[in-house]
């Protein structure tokens, strides 16, 4: 039987990685839709493959507009 604390720890780490990758992909997709070329440096082949996946979808117009209207504070 696996150590419950270890399983919970691993799940949390995986969730953080997934959130970070998805976050980066959304920003990359926004940059591409904005019309700017992007150069990416990934930490591994899986992330490289995921980044290439941004060509398979687009942000919804409302989401693109929200991201485009963010102003630095």
Backbone as a printed PyTorch tensor [residue, N CA C, xyz], in Angstrom:
tensor([[[  0.8540,  -1.1910,   0.0000],
         [  0.0000,   0.0000,   0.0000],
         [  0.8910,   1.2420,   0.0000]],

        [[  0.6550,   2.1880,  -0.9480],
         [  1.5090,   3.3720,  -1.0300],
         [  1.3160,   4.2930,   0.1700]],

        [[  2.3680,   5.0280,   0.4540],
         [  2.3310,   6.0220,   1.5170],
         [  1.3720,   7.1420,   1.0940]],

        [[  0.3310,   7.3760,   1.8880],
         [ -0.7130,   8.3530,   1.5460],
         [ -0.1260,   9.7600,   1.4390]],

        [[  0.7780,  10.1080,   2.3230],
         [  1.3750,  11.4430,   2.2760],
         [  2.1720,  11.6420,   0.9970]],

        [[  2.8770,  10.6000,   0.5720],
         [  3.6530,  10.6860,  -0.6570],
         [  2.7260,  10.8450,  -1.8650]],

        [[  1.6480,  10.1170,  -1.8880],
         [  0.6880,  10.2080,  -2.9920],
         [  0.1060,  11.6150,  -3.0640]],

        [[ -0.2690,  12.1770,  -1.9430],
         [ -0.8310,  13.5310,  -1.9000],
         [  0.2110,  14.5400,  -2.3760]],

        [[  1.4510,  14.3700,  -1.9410],
         [  2.5270,  15.2750,  -2.3520],
         [  2.7230,  15.2210,  -3.8670]],

        [[  2.7800,  14.0380,  -4.4140],
         [  2.9790,  13.8740,  -5.8580],
         [  1.8160,  14.4940,  -6.6210]],

        [[  0.5950,  14.3000,  -6.1520],
         [ -0.5660,  14.8910,  -6.8140],
         [ -0.4570,  16.4140,  -6.8350]],

        [[ -0.0230,  16.9940,  -5.7390],
         [  0.1050,  18.4590,  -5.6710],
         [  1.1740,  18.9570,  -6.6410]],

        [[  2.2930,  18.2560,  -6.6920],
         [  3.3640,  18.6520,  -7.6100],
         [  2.8730,  18.5680,  -9.0540]],

        [[  2.2080,  17.4870,  -9.3920],
         [  1.6920,  17.3110, -10.7540],
         [  0.6740,  18.4050, -11.0780]],

        [[ -0.1950,  18.7330, -10.1530],
         [ -1.1820,  19.7900, -10.3840],
         [ -0.5000,  21.1260, -10.6580]],

        [[  0.5650,  21.4300,  -9.9060],
         [  1.2860,  22.6880, -10.1240],
         [  1.9220,  22.7190, -11.5090]],

        [[  2.5140,  21.6030, -11.9090],
         [  3.1460,  21.5350, -13.2230],
         [  2.0960,  21.7060, -14.3110]],

        [[  0.9750,  21.0160, -14.1870],
         [ -0.0900,  21.1180, -15.1870],
         [ -0.6120,  22.5490, -15.2540]],

        [[ -0.8130,  23.1890, -14.1160],
         [ -1.2980,  24.5690, -14.1220],
         [ -0.2990,  25.4870, -14.8060]],

        [[  0.9920,  25.2800, -14.5450],
         [  2.0260,  26.1260, -15.1390],
         [  2.0760,  25.9320, -16.6460]],

        [[  2.0170,  24.7050, -17.0850],
         [  2.0660,  24.4280, -18.5230],
         [  0.8580,  25.0230, -19.2150]],

        [[ -0.3140,  24.8240, -18.6610],
         [ -1.5250,  25.3820, -19.2690],
         [ -1.4420,  26.9100, -19.2930]],

        [[ -0.9720,  27.5160, -18.2240],
         [ -0.8200,  28.9700, -18.1430],
         [  0.0940,  29.4630, -19.2640]],

        [[  1.2230,  28.8030, -19.4150],
         [  2.1860,  29.1940, -20.4420],
         [  1.5890,  29.0200, -21.8340]],

        [[  0.8430,  27.9570, -22.0390],
         [  0.2320,  27.7240, -23.3500],
         [ -0.8120,  28.7880, -23.6750]],

        [[ -1.5710,  29.2110, -22.6980],
         [ -2.5580,  30.2750, -22.9340],
         [ -1.8410,  31.5600, -23.3240]],

        [[ -0.7690,  31.8880, -22.6200],
         [ -0.0290,  33.1020, -22.9610],
         [  0.6120,  32.9870, -24.3410]],

        [[  1.1500,  31.8280, -24.6480],
         [  1.7370,  31.6150, -25.9670],
         [  0.6840,  31.7500, -27.0660]],

        [[ -0.4980,  31.1850, -26.8350],
         [ -1.5790,  31.2840, -27.8220],
         [ -1.9720,  32.7410, -28.0130]],

        [[ -2.0430,  33.5180, -26.9080],
         [ -2.4020,  34.9330, -27.0000],
         [ -1.3680,  35.6890, -27.8340]],

        [[ -0.0920,  35.4220, -27.5920],
         [  0.9780,  36.0870, -28.3440],
         [  0.8360,  35.7930, -29.8310]],

        [[  0.5810,  34.5410, -30.1680],
         [  0.4350,  34.1700, -31.5790],
         [ -0.7780,  34.8400, -32.2110]],

        [[ -1.8950,  34.8550, -31.5000],
         [ -3.1030,  35.4970, -32.0370],
         [ -2.9260,  37.0040, -32.1360]],

        [[ -2.0770,  37.5660, -31.2830],
         [ -1.8090,  39.0070, -31.3140],
         [ -0.9730,  39.3650, -32.5410]],

        [[ -0.3230,  38.3470, -33.1190],
         [  0.4490,  38.5640, -34.3290],
         [  1.9350,  38.7420, -34.1020]],

        [[  2.4070,  38.3010, -32.9700],
         [  3.8150,  38.4340, -32.6290],
         [  4.4710,  37.0570, -32.7010]],

        [[  5.6820,  37.0130, -33.2200],
         [  6.4260,  35.7540, -33.2390],
         [  6.9330,  35.4650, -31.8330]],

        [[  6.9270,  34.2030, -31.4620],
         [  7.3680,  33.8170, -30.1230],
         [  8.4710,  32.7700, -30.2260]],

        [[  9.4690,  32.9060, -29.3740],
         [ 10.5300,  31.9160, -29.2810],
         [ 10.4050,  31.2860, -27.9000]],

        [[ 10.2490,  29.9740, -27.8800],
         [ 10.0310,  29.2760, -26.6150],
         [ 11.2090,  28.3870, -26.2770]],

        [[ 11.4900,  28.3220, -25.0100],
         [ 12.4960,  27.3990, -24.5100],
         [ 11.8070,  26.5310, -23.4670]],

        [[ 11.7130,  25.2530, -23.7400],
         [ 10.9880,  24.3490, -22.8450],
         [ 11.9720,  23.4850, -22.0630]],

        [[ 11.4740,  22.9740, -20.9380],
         [ 12.2970,  22.1700, -20.0500],
         [ 12.3040,  20.6890, -20.4080]],

        [[ 11.6050,  20.3200, -21.4590],
         [ 11.5740,  18.9110, -21.8250],
         [ 10.7620,  18.6730, -23.0790]],

        [[ 10.8700,  17.4590, -23.5870],
         [ 10.1690,  17.1080, -24.8260],
         [  8.6610,  17.1730, -24.6740]],

        [[  8.1270,  16.7860, -23.5030],
         [  6.6800,  16.8140, -23.2990],
         [  6.1450,  18.2340, -23.3780]],

        [[  6.8850,  19.1610, -22.7900],
         [  6.4470,  20.5550, -22.8140],
         [  6.5860,  21.1120, -24.2300]],

        [[  7.6500,  20.7210, -24.9370],
         [  7.7870,  21.1240, -26.3400],
         [  6.5730,  20.6850, -27.1500]],

        [[  6.1690,  19.4300, -26.9740],
         [  5.0090,  18.9070, -27.7030],
         [  3.7390,  19.6740, -27.3310]],

        [[  3.6000,  19.9630, -26.0380],
         [  2.4190,  20.7010, -25.5860],
         [  2.4030,  22.1070, -26.1840]],

        [[  3.5660,  22.7450, -26.2540],
         [  3.6360,  24.0920, -26.8210],
         [  3.2580,  24.0910, -28.2970]],

        [[  3.6570,  23.0650, -29.0250],
         [  3.2880,  22.9620, -30.4410],
         [  1.7670,  22.8310, -30.5670]],

        [[  1.1270,  22.2720, -29.5540],
         [ -0.3220,  22.1000, -29.5620],
         [ -1.0980,  23.3980, -29.5870]],

        [[ -0.4480,  24.5330, -29.3160],
         [ -1.1800,  25.8040, -29.3280],
         [ -1.6350,  26.1940, -30.7250]],

        [[ -1.1140,  25.5160, -31.7410],
         [ -1.5530,  25.7850, -33.1120],
         [ -2.8550,  25.0590, -33.4400]],

        [[ -3.3100,  24.2210, -32.5230],
         [ -4.5090,  23.4150, -32.7640],
         [ -5.7820,  24.0410, -32.1910]],

        [[ -5.6620,  25.1630, -31.5400],
         [ -6.8340,  25.8060, -30.9520],
         [ -6.6140,  27.3140, -30.9300]],

        [[ -7.6770,  28.0530, -30.6650],
         [ -7.6060,  29.5070, -30.5410],
         [ -8.3550,  29.9490, -29.3010]],

        [[ -7.9380,  31.0800, -28.7780],
         [ -8.6850,  31.6860, -27.6770],
         [-10.0050,  32.2070, -28.2250]],

        [[-11.0390,  32.1080, -27.4390],
         [-12.3230,  32.6980, -27.8190],
         [-12.1370,  34.2170, -27.8970]],

        [[-12.8650,  34.8910, -28.7770],
         [-12.7070,  36.3440, -28.9060],
         [-12.8360,  37.0930, -27.5760]],

        [[-13.7760,  36.6960, -26.7500],
         [-13.9550,  37.3820, -25.4530],
         [-12.7370,  37.1880, -24.5510]],

        [[-12.1780,  35.9800, -24.5550],
         [-10.9910,  35.7110, -23.7340],
         [ -9.7750,  36.4610, -24.2720]],

        [[ -9.6440,  36.4920, -25.5990],
         [ -8.5430,  37.2370, -26.2120],
         [ -8.6370,  38.7140, -25.8320]],

        [[ -9.8360,  39.2550, -25.8880],
         [-10.0360,  40.6680, -25.5490],
         [ -9.6840,  40.9410, -24.0880]],

        [[-10.1100,  40.0500, -23.1790],
         [ -9.7920,  40.2340, -21.7650],
         [ -8.2890,  40.2490, -21.5450]],

        [[ -7.5860,  39.3050, -22.1680],
         [ -6.1300,  39.2560, -22.0220],
         [ -5.4750,  40.4910, -22.6480]],

        [[ -6.0050,  40.9420, -23.7550],
         [ -5.4350,  42.1030, -24.4440],
         [ -5.6440,  43.3930, -23.6600]],

        [[ -6.6630,  43.4500, -22.8360],
         [ -6.9750,  44.6610, -22.0860],
         [ -6.2990,  44.7300, -20.7180]],

        [[ -5.4910,  43.7460, -20.3830],
         [ -4.7780,  43.7840, -19.0910],
         [ -3.7450,  44.8930, -19.1410]],

        [[ -3.7680,  45.7570, -18.1550],
         [ -2.8310,  46.8720, -18.0620],
         [ -1.8680,  46.6330, -16.8940]],

        [[ -0.5870,  46.9450, -17.0980],
         [  0.3420,  46.8000, -15.9640],
         [ -0.0420,  47.7520, -14.8410]],

        [[  0.1440,  47.2860, -13.6310],
         [ -0.2320,  48.1440, -12.5080],
         [  0.9460,  48.9450, -12.0040]]])
